Structures are given as structure tokens and as C-alpha cells.
Amino acid sequence: MRIDIITIFPEFFSVLDVSLVGKARQSGLIDLRVHNLRDHTHDRHHSVDDTPYGGGAGMVMKPEPWGDAIDAILTNVQTAAAPEVDLSTTDAPPAGVPAPDAAPLLIFPSPAGELFTQAMARELAGESNLIFGCGRYEGIDQRVFDHFAVTGRVRLVSLGDYVLNGGEVAVMAMIEAVGRLIPGVVGNPESLVEESHEDGLLEYPSYTKPSAWRGLGVPPVLLSGNHGAIAIWRREQQLERTARVRPDLLPPAN
Ligand code: ABV
């Protein structure tokens, strides 16, 4: 998967050099490129924001640098996805060469966006090209979204009902959630199906050795060797926990 990020704080994303996403980049599973929005400004002060039409507090990000930055990435993605045809080989295309890709999906973190969920992470993991735009200040000029929605796909996405200073941390969270669903990124794919939210419930509590620690034991069923009983206990724990902490995740009682 190719991921492009546009930000005024490229250094923020150095954390994506490490851990699971870092390894996936080294192994070539993720091609991640970070772009500085200020490289697409044309005034002396490299301004990316201005006062809002209609008045109000704060600044709004100007449309021109966003338009130019996204255009540059779209052009680069198209070039990379369309290798030159060698006319000396007139036979059928080699096996395993995918069909021409769908257009990149543009994603902007925004408190006004649709909620990011595990289901959306799964959806995004099936894309071959994601472009993340990190807004700052009071937002980005609406015409950036409207313009690229005419010819492409644009989604405003929110991590939850709270406000950040900018989209950078939200983009890192989304890349981590999506990245680990790309085949080959997580070593043991079975670990993906057993965790919170994958089956719509919170996960069951986990224990490891020692069997007694600071006066606390381990639920005896887990030491019983009875795999049927263990599976039933774990499902009960999931349901009990979900009802207690996140009743909104359970289907309506009637
Ligand atoms: C993007 N807050 S997403 C830009 N929860 C600025 C603030 C912000 C986002 C979120």
C-alpha cells in the first residue's frame, strides 16, 4: 500500500520509522511518504493560513497550497502506477499484475467527520493508495474538499468527540490501525481476529504466568485444560464487559 501524508509538521511522523509500521516500510509492504505543505506555498512567508471570510476566531488553511500538494501527489501516484509499456512484448500481461488501480482515497481528519471504526480500518486496508491531509488551526478551506470530491474520493474522518490541535496524531492512529490489517504486517494473523472490536465486542481479560501474583490468582477455568469451558467463559466475559463498559456496542434488547 502507498500512503502519502501532507502536513506542516513532517517531523511528527518520524515515529512511523519504528515498530510494526516501521518494519512494514522496511520490508516494502508500506510505501509511506511525508510531504511538507509549505513546499507548496509561493509567497515569501510560506503562509498556509489566512483570516476566515465572515469573521470569527482563528485562522483557516488556504486552498492553494493544498491544491498544489495534492495535485503533485496524484501526478506522482499515476506515474508510478502506470509503468511504460514495452512494445516488444506483445503477449498477455505477466501473471500477478493487478488491474489498473482505483483512484487514491483522500482522507482528512476532522472533528466534523464520520467516526473512524475498526470496520473503516478494514475498508481502508483494502485500498492501494491513501492520501492523508493534516489540517491545523480552525480547518481547511471547504473548497479543497469540494474540488477533489468532483473527480476523486474524499472522506472527512473523526477519531472521536474531542478536539486536537491538528490532524497529525489522528493520522498516526489511523495508519497504525490500517497498517496492522495489511496482510503480512502482523506476524500472527490469528491475533487479529481475537481482539476487541473485531467481532463487535470488547475482548476477554488475559492472564499469563505466574498463576499467583501479589495475592491475585488466575480464573481456575483457564488452568483446567477444558477448551470448551474456556471458550464459553471467554465469551461470557466479553458480553459482561461490553454490557458494563460499552453498552452502545450491543444490539438493542428488543
Ligand atoms: C483535525 N481534532 S481531528 C484538525 N479530533 C484539527 C483538529 C482536529 C482534527 C480532531
Boltz pocket constraint, residues with backbone or C-beta under 6 A from the ligand:
constraints:
  - pocket:
      binder: B
      contacts: [[A, 109], [A, 110], [A, 111], [A, 134], [A, 135], [A, 136], [A, 137], [A, 157], [A, 158], [A, 159], [A, 160], [A, 162], [A, 163], [A, 164], [A, 165], [A, 166], [A, 167], [A, 170]]
      max_distance: 6.0
